[in-house]
Amino acid sequence: MDTAAVLAEFDARLRLDPALEQPGDRVERTAHTVRYLPAQAPPAVLYYDGGGDPGKVIAGEARWLAEHGGEWKYYSHDRPVDLPERLRAAGLRAEEPEAFMLAETELLAPYTPAGVEIRAVTEETGYERLLSVQRGAFGHTRHAAMRERLLAGVRAGNLALVLALVDGEPACGGRIEFHAGTGFASLWGGGTLPGFRGRGAYRALVAHRAALAAARGYRYLYSDCSPDSEPILARTGFTRLATTIPFTI
């Protein structure tokens, strides 16, 4: 894989010129930055081209984030090279770094361990089961704040929510988002309840979502991975291309 070329394509299609995901979403562009403002989720500074006076640009975006909330999504190939230090100096706080991992969908093999079943989440009762799994796996339910946005995405067909059941019990849950016209789909969530870890539920959930992306013609599948999920995705066929860090006020 040509890492530089794939990262350049990712930047061009999802950060420089992001498609609107749902009605009411907006994109704002300044002379050097791109901001995404979802109708039902916190906004983000998606991209900074490194131009202008970095101090002034970053200070301006920090003021914008202080007013609107959200995050500055930093990737390790962003410029200038000292951008993280500049963001911290502007008063932004670095959250936990994650591995930006990517695979070509056609190269990912199916995986169906014994006792694991994948189910689509399409209704409120299924969504509540997904929230319960997220709460048990992560100790929080970020999905709860995005309920209407996620369910609207399911109805529109631009994302899928899925649960992995182990011996009939909900064990792992997550979603896949299909970024229309980009060639990229993305994985989110995937937390597994402690009592079901080591049974292959998370890996099966990844393989199922990869198959969904491939069936729709998406070439690439990416994920921002925690240290727990990175080795599993690596075994599945993903490659680490960068490090990403959310910076917040």
N, C-alpha and C positions, 0 to 999 in steps of 0.2 A: 504494500500500500504506500502511495506517495503521500506522506503525512502532510507536507506543506500544501500540496494541491487540494487535499480533502479539507483542511482547515480553511483555506481560502474560499473554497466553494461553500462551506458551512457559513462563514462570515457573510459572504455575498447574499446567500439565499435566506438566512434566518436572522441575521443581525443588521445588515445594512438596508435591506429592503424586505422587512417582515410582512407577510400577508396577514390581513385581519382575520382572526380566528372566529369571532362571533360578532353579531350585530351589536353596535355600541362601542366596540373597541376602537382605539385611535392610535395613530403613530404621529409623533412630533419629531421634527428635525430642526436642529440648530445648525450653525455653521460647521460644527465638528462632532456633534453627537446625534444619536438616534435613541428616542425614548418610546417605550410601548406602554400604553395606558389601557388595560382591560376594563371592561364595563363592570365586572364583578370580581375583581382581584386587585392586589396591590400593583402599582406600576413599577417599571424597571428602566434603568439606563442600560440599553443593550450594547451600545458601541460608542467608542471614542476613537477617532482616526489618528490621534496623537498630535494633531496640528494646532495652530494658534499658539497662544501663551498657555502652556499647561496649567500653571498656577491659577490663572483667571478662569479657564474653562472648568477645571475641577472644582474651584470654589463656587462657581455658578451652579454646577450640577448638585453640589452638596446642599446649597440653599434650596434648590428645587426639591430634593429628596426630603429635606426638613419640612417643607410645606406639604408635600404630597404623600410622604411615606414611601415604602418600597425599598428597592435595592439597586446597587450598581453591580452588574454581573461582569466580573473580571475573569479573563482567560490568560494563561501564562504566556501566550504569544502576542498579547496586546502591547502597544507602545504608548508612551516611552517605557523603557525597560524598568525604570524605578516607579512605575505607576502605583503599585501597592503602598509604597512608602508615602507617596504624594496623597493618596486617598486617606491614609491614616492621619497625615498632617492636617488634612482638611476637616478632620473630626469624624470620619467614617470608621465604623468598627468592622473588623474582619470576622466573618463567621467561619465555621470549620471548613477547611479546604476539601474538595472532592476531586476524584479522578474523572476526567472527561474521556469516556471510552466509546468506541465506535466499531461496528462490524458491517460487512456487506451481507445483506439478508440471505442471499443465495448460498452463502458459505456456512450458514448456521444449520446444524442438524437437528432433527426432531429429538425430543427427550420425553419419555413417558414412563417414569418409574412405577413400580407396583404400588397400588393403594392410593395413587394420586389422581384426582379428577379435576379438570379445569371447567369452570362455569362462567358464562357471561353475566354481568350485573346489569339488568335492564329496568329494574323497578325499585320503588322505595324500600321494600323489605330487603331486597338484596343489597341495596346501598347501606342500610343500617348494619347488615352483617359485615360489610367491608369496613365501615367505620369502627366496628367492634374489634376487628382484627388489627387495624391500624393503631387503635388505642393500646391494645395489648402488646404490640410489637415495638412501638416507638414511644409510648407514654404520652402521646398527643394525638389530636385528630385535626390536622390541617385541612383535610378534605371536608370537614364539617363546615368551615367557613366558605367553601367553594361549592357547596351542594348544588345550587341552582345552575351554576356555570357548568359543572361537570355533567349533570343530568341533561342539560340542554345540548351539550356536546355529543352525548350518547345518542340523543334523538336526531341530531343533525348528521351523525355518522362520521364526525371528525375526531372522535376518540372512542376508546372502548375501555370499560372497567371490567376487571376479571378477578375471580377468586380461585385459589387452589384449595381443594378439599383433600384431607388425608383421612382415609378410612371413614369418609362421609362427614367429617368435621371441618369447618372453615379453619384454615391454617395460615394462608398467605394471600395477600391481596395487593393489587396495583393497577396501573392504567398504562395505555399506550396512546399517544397523540399522533395524528396523521397530519403533517404540515403540507397542505395541498400545493402542488406545483413546485415543490422544492426537491423532491427525491429523498427527503429525510423524514423519518418517524422517530419518536422519542419514548423512552421508558421512564416511568415515575412510580415511586412507591416500591412495593415488593417486600414489605416487612413480613417476617414469619414469626408466629407466636413461639415463645421459648420451648414449649412442650413438643413442638413438631419439627424443630430444627434437626438437620442431618437426615431428613427423609427425602430430599430432592424436590420439595415443593417450590422453592424459589427458582431453581434452575428450570423446572417444568413450566413455570409461569413465564420465564424469559423466552423459552423455546416456543411456547404457544403464541406469545405476542409477536415474535419474529416471523412466525408463519402468517399471522394476520397482515403484517407489513408487506411481506413478499407477495402475498395473494393480491394485494392492491397495487403492486408494481413499484414499491418503494425500494430503492437500491440500498440506502444506508439506514442503520438503526443506532441511535446513540443514547447514552445515559450518563448522568452525573452520579458517580458512585461513592459510597462510603467505604471505609477500609474493610468493612465486613463483606460487602457485596463485590468489591473489586476482584478478589481472587476467583470467585464463582464465575463472573463474567469472563475473566481471562481464560478459564478452562472451557467456557462455552464457545470461545472464538473471537472475543472482543479484544481490541488493542487500545492501550492508553495513548491518547494523542496529546493531551494537555492536562493542566491542573486548572480548576475553576474555583473561584472564591466569591461568595456574595458579600458585598460591603453594604452595611446599613447604618442609619443614623442612631 
